[in-house]
Structure formats: structure tokens, C-alpha cells
Amino acid sequence: MNVANIISIIGNNSSTVPILLKDGIESSSKLYLANKQGDKISKEQGFYEAREAGIEEFGTTAIWFCTPIVVAEVFNKVVKKVLKLKDNKLLDTDSQLLNGKNYQTLEKNIKNSGDKFIKSDAEKFTSEKLANLIKGRNLLGVALAIGLLAGLTIFKQRITEKSIDKHGTPEGLSFKGLTKEKIKKHLTFANSSYEHKSSENPPSFKGVGEMVAQASIDAGVGGIRIATARDKDERKEYIFKTITFIVLTYFGGPVVEKALNAAAKAFNLPIELDAKVIADEEFAKDVAEACKSESAKNKMLAFVKTNSAEKPIETEEKIIKFIDEELKKAKLDSKGNFEEFTNKTLEVARKSGFISIENNERDVTKFIDTKKIQKINEYIGELIETTAKTGDSSAFIKKLKATKYGAVIANIAICSALVGVALPKMQYLFREKGIGTVASPGIKASNEHHKKVIA
């Protein structure tokens, strides 16, 4: 795998790969910062907080990533056996093909498909039944993941309690007469002062069930942590952390990507296309040729003619039919298998992962986002115009490639810094100013629980 492909993969914000990469960086950073925060109390406290952060962050990533995959694999095999399917590919159908809101539907795709195995399997499903099976499988994966994460949270708490039971209270940590705590009295969000009370009978947190049912696994993770918090101060911290994490993780990446693209464009460097497309030598030659010849430019930009008066579904229909017509003209290899589109926009879209071809036809289980393909056509046009103004297409494409690589790496770095550094810093600031403690409220609660047990 070359550099362009690697950059392409980690730069795809709809893929799990960049999320996992960011998670690894962020988890390592959070572990380090947890250790530093605990060190404000003592070395022992730093170790306890780092260990809890390590279990929580790395354990969560492993469960979040692996559980839905394993559940889907087992579920699909069971359904295939029970329903005697020839292939279980239909169980991975994109939800957009099943909702009936688009021109593309599973029924239309199958009707036009030459795959006899999928046609045979489709006779055993209605769209509604298939949609319910997929939803059921996904909910099962989420429910199991959240259950495992609840177990992980309890495991983390028990490890801390056993350590305190074995080694005693970490130096500098207690509920009363703290030797190294900076704040002993503080204001709550209701602006009334109070002294920290025992974790007996903490106020109930309502709404966890509804949140878990409607949210993603990450929101469910936060819900579990909030529900199993060792006291009300840890609960407050988790509420703050969960909300901030979801905002930074799921909105941060696309916003940072748009900002970097806009910054590059300000320097006449349009980098919206996929990294492996920009790095492709044949594509660079096509762009250079389009800069010299109007006919080459028109050929490269050949696409569906649309107008603003059309309904979105009408535009979608035009583009899908265009793709099917171009498939008939596609370049084949020596064995007669699809190799590439002759239409440049569609080939760039395919290389970018927006069009999936299988058995010389559109993959019947995959939805094609036609808006993104329209955008690709626009981006190619902008690239040709910008390149033509430079007078040296070869040097410009090299500069463009380096800028794209830098932007993708910068996106990873910025997003990781936001979640791995800024988030914990905000969390600890919230802890000190909003809750009034330097040490982890959860570890303090575990210590108080231990003291009650041995009293």
C-alpha cells in the first residue's frame, strides 16, 4: 500500500480507520494527562488515575470497535443458515435503499441486477422484513457493547477499591483535612456552597434509558458511565465529559476538514479531491491535457446536465441512469471484468469510494450519494481552472499533493489534540472550578467506600 492510499484512508471521515487512529492517540494522551493531574495530589494518586483512564479509554475503543463487527458476523451466519440463503450480502444493504425516500431502492437495484443468487435470496424478504432484521442486528450489537462497557466501568471501579483495600488511601487523598487539595469549599451550579458528602443514596439520574435507546454507542457509553458513577461529583464530571466528547468527536473532524480546505483554497490550492486521486499520475496527465485543450477539458468534465428547478429525486435518477449507461462503456480487463470507467468524474468517484462495482454492475446493496458525485465534477472543474492559471501543471500538482497530505495529517493532529488534550484539560478545569476537587471524584468515592466498609 503506497503513501497516497494510506493518506486517503486516514483522511476519510466516514471511515472507522481515522476514528480508530485518533482514538489511539487520544487515549494515550488522556492516560498521560490523567497521571499528571493525579500527581498534583501524589505519585500514587497519579498512578490510580492513569490506570483508570487506561482501562476506560483503551477498553472502550476495543469494545466499541469489535462488538458490532462480531455480532454482525454471527448474526448474518445464523440468518443465512436459518433462511437457507445462498449469500448473506443482502443483510449488509445500506439503509437508504430501504427507506423508500430516494430514487434508488433495493427492489430497483435487484430488478436490474444479473446476480441470480441475490435475486433468489431477495424472494425471501420484503424490504420491511429486511430493514427490521438489519435494525435488530444493529440494536443487538449496540446493546451488547453497552452491556460490556458497563462491565468495564464496574471492573475499573473494583480494581481501584481493591488497590485501596490492599495499599491504603493514596498519599494526600481523603475527604476531610486534605493536605494537597487546592479547594475545600466551592459553589455548585445552583450557586450554593456545600461540603462533600458521602456517596450514600446519591440522587438518581433520570433519562439514561431513553438516551441509550436513541443515541449511538458513544452516547450509550456516556450514559453507562453517568449511571454507574460512584458519587454525584463523578456523575457531574461524566455529564460534562460526554457532551463535550460527542461534540468534539463527531462535529470536529468535518469542521476542521472544511476549514483546512478553505485555507488551502485561499492559496489557490483546491484539495477537496481524494488523496489517491490527486496523487494519480494518469489523472495528473489528464488535468494537464485539459489545461491545453478545450475539447480535452470538455471530455474530462462530461457529466449529467441538471438544473435548479429539478427535484432532488429527479437529479438522482438522472445520475444513476448515467452511471448505468457508462457502465456499458466501461473499460474491461482481459477476462472481461470491469476495470475502470471511461468517464473521468465517475472513475474519480469510484476511486474515492462513492461508487461500488461488483460483477460488472452497481453493487445492489450499496447506496450511491449522487450529491457527492456532482461535487466531484465541480471539484475537477475548479482544479483544471486553477492549474491552467499556474502555467506549470506538473509542479502545481506536486504542490497540491503535498498540501493534501499535510491537510489530512493536520486534521488528525488537530482533532486528536481537541479530544486528547483540550477535552481532558477542560474536564480537569471543570473538576477544579465546578466541583471543587483536584483529585478524581470517583477515586475519592472509592476511598470513602473502603473506609465505610472497614469502619
C-alpha positions, -999 to 999 in steps of 0.1 A, spaced: 0 0 0 15 33 -11 15 67 8 -14 81 -12 -37 51 -3 -27 54 34 -34 92 34 -67 85 15 -78 60 42 -70 81 72 -85 112 55 -119 96 50 -141 110 78 -168 84 71 -144 55 77 -136 39 111 -99 39 104 -93 76 111 -116 73 142 -95 44 155 -63 62 148 -75 93 166 -88 71 194 -53 56 199 -36 90 200 -63 105 222 -64 76 247 -26 77 251 -28 115 257 -56 111 282 -37 85 301 -7 108 303 -27 138 314 -46 117 340 -13 108 355 -2 144 356 -35 155 372 -32 128 399 4 138 405 -9 171 419 -20 150 449 7 123 449 25 98 428 1 71 440 -29 91 430 -13 98 396 -9 60 391 -45 53 401 -59 80 378 -38 69 349 -48 33 354 -85 41 354 -80 63 323 -62 35 305 -88 8 313 -116 32 304 -102 47 272 -85 17 256 -111 -8 268 -139 14 254 -122 16 220 -118 -22 218 -154 -29 228 -168 -1 206 -150 -14 175 -151 -51 179 -185 -59 194 -207 -47 164 -184 -65 140 -186 -98 158 -223 -95 164 -229 -88 127 -208 -117 116 -225 -142 139 -260 -128 132 -255 -129 94 -243 -165 96 -273 -176 117 -298 -159 95 -282 -173 64 -285 -208 78 -320 -204 92 -334 -189 60 -312 -210 37 -297 -181 19 -272 -186 -9 -254 -154 2 -259 -131 32 -249 -100 13 -285 -86 15 -281 -83 52 -255 -55 47 -278 -34 25 -274 3 31 -304 17 50 -310 44 23 -321 17 -1 -347 5 23 -364 37 33 -382 45 0 -373 82 1 -348 80 -28 -349 71 -65 -326 42 -56 -343 13 -39 -332 -23 -32 -361 -36 -54 -350 -15 -84 -314 -25 -80 -322 -62 -78 -346 -60 -107 -318 -46 -129 -292 -70 -114 -278 -101 -132 -268 -117 -99 -291 -148 -97 -280 -156 -61 -291 -122 -48 -323 -124 -68 -331 -158 -53 -324 -146 -17 -344 -114 -22 -375 -135 -28 -374 -145 9 -375 -109 21 -398 -79 19 -379 -46 23 -397 -41 56 -386 -75 69 -350 -69 57 -349 -35 73 -362 -49 106 -336 -77 106 -308 -51 100 -322 -28 127 -324 -58 151 -289 -68 144 -276 -33 149 -295 -28 181 -282 -61 194 -247 -50 187 -252 -17 204 -269 -33 234 -242 -59 239 -215 -33 235 -231 -11 261 -235 -41 284 -198 -49 281 -189 -13 287 -210 -13 319 -190 -43 330 -157 -25 321 -168 5 342 -176 -17 372 -143 -36 367 -124 -3 367 -140 8 400 -134 -26 416 -97 -25 407 -93 9 424 -112 -3 455 -90 -34 458 -59 -14 455 -70 10 482 -80 -21 503 -45 -36 498 -23 -5 499 -44 20 518 -55 56 509 -32 72 483 -10 98 499 -26 132 502 -61 119 495 -90 119 519 -124 135 522 -116 157 552 -84 176 560 -69 172 526 -32 181 527 -28 188 490 -63 196 477 -65 232 464 -102 238 471 -121 227 501 -153 246 496 -169 256 464 -200 267 446 -223 242 429 -241 251 397 -270 262 418 -246 287 434 -249 273 469 -218 262 489 -217 228 505 -192 203 519 -187 170 501 -210 143 515 -208 106 514 -219 87 483 -247 70 502 -281 75 485 -268 96 456 -296 115 436 -310 93 408 -300 102 373 -331 100 351 -333 97 314 -304 72 310 -327 46 294 -341 70 268 -307 84 260 -292 49 254 -321 38 233 -319 68 209 -282 75 209 -251 59 193 -228 36 212 -207 66 223 -237 83 238 -246 50 254 -210 48 268 -215 81 284 -249 71 298 -234 40 314 -206 59 330 -231 85 343 -254 58 356 -227 39 374 -208 69 387 -195 64 422 -209 96 436 -227 128 423 -195 147 417 -182 119 394 -216 120 377 -214 157 370 -179 152 355 -191 125 333 -221 145 321 -197 173 311 -172 149 295 -198 130 275 -214 161 260 -180 177 252 -166 144 237 -195 139 213 -194 175 201 -157 174 195 -155 139 180 -184 139 156 -185 175 146 -148 184 150 -135 163 121 -157 176 93 -155 212 106 -117 210 107 -116 194 72 -137 222 58 -116 248 75 -83 233 61 -98 230 26 -109 266 28 -75 277 40 -58 258 11 -83 273 -14 -73 308 -2 -39 300 -15 -53 287 -48 -49 250 -38 -82 231 -42 -76 199 -22 -112 186 -19 -105 155 -41 -93 122 -25 -56 120 -19 -51 89 -41 -68 107 -70 -46 138 -66 -15 116 -64 -25 95 -95 -1 102 -124 -27 94 -151 -51 118 -135 -24 145 -134 -18 139 -172 -55 143 -179 -56 176 -160 -25 188 -178 -41 179 -212 -74 196 -202 -55 228 -194 -42 229 -230 -72 217 -250 -108 228 -247 -121 195 -261 -100 175 -236 -114 197 -208 -150 191 -220 -143 154 -222 -129 153 -187 -159 172 -173 -186 154 -193 -215 147 -169 -252 148 -164 -269 182 -172 -291 193 -143 -309 224 -133 -320 240 -101 -357 236 -109 -354 198 -107 -365 179 -76 -335 162 -58 -350 127 -67 -351 137 -104 -314 147 -104 -306 114 -85 -325 94 -112 -306 111 -140 -272 104 -124 -280 68 -116 -291 62 -152 -260 79 -164 -238 56 -143 -256 25 -157 -251 38 -192 -214 45 -186 -210 10 -171 -218 -4 -205 -189 16 -220 -165 8 -192 -130 -5 -198 -127 -42 -191 -96 -64 -184 -85 -94 -204 -110 -116 -185 -139 -93 -193 -142 -79 -158 -148 -42 -150 -115 -23 -148 -125 14 -149 -150 40 -161 -141 59 -193 -160 89 -178 -135 107 -156 -159 120 -129 -173 85 -123 -139 70 -122 -127 96 -96 -160 89 -77 -153 51 -78 -117 55 -66 -129 78 -39 -153 50 -27 -186 66 -37 -194 40 -64 -191 3 -58 -189 -21 -88 -194 -58 -84 -198 -84 -112 -197 -56 -138 -227 -38 -123 -235 -14 -95 -234 -32 -61 -271 -37 -55 -267 -34 -17 -249 0 -18 -265 34 -19 -248 60 -42 -247 95 -29 -252 114 -61 -247 148 -45 -211 139 -37 -206 128 -73 -219 161 -85 -195 178 -62 -166 157 -76 -174 170 -111 -173 206 -98 -140 200 -79 -124 186 -111 -135 217 -130 -121 240 -103 -88 220 -103 -85 224 -141 -91 261 -140 -67 267 -111 -40 245 -127 -43 263 -161 -35 296 -144 -2 284 -130 14 276 -163 32 246 -149 8 217 -142 34 192 -131 49 215 -104 14 226 -93 1 190 -89 31 181 -68 25 211 -46 -12 202 -44 -4 166 -34 20 178 -6 -7 202 6 -34 174 6 -11 151 26 -4 179 51 -40 188 55 -50 152 62 -23 148 88 -31 182 103 -68 171 105 -58 140 125 -34 161 147 -59 189 154 -89 165 161 -66 144 184 -54 175 202 -90 187 207 -102 154 222 -69 141 236 -56 173 251 -82 201 251 -111 178 264 -92 164 294 -79 200 302 -115 213 302 -126 183 322 -99 190 349 -108 227 349 -144 218 353 -135 194 381 -114 220 400 -137 250 394 -171 234 391 -168 205 415 -140 218 438 -115 190 438 -81 183 422 -84 146 426 -107 123 406 -141 123 424 -145 86 416 -113 76 433 -122 97 463 -156 80 464 -139 46 462 -117 56 491 -147 67 512 -165 34 504 -135 15 516 -134 35 548 -171 27 555 -165 -10 548 -137 -13 573 -152 10 599 
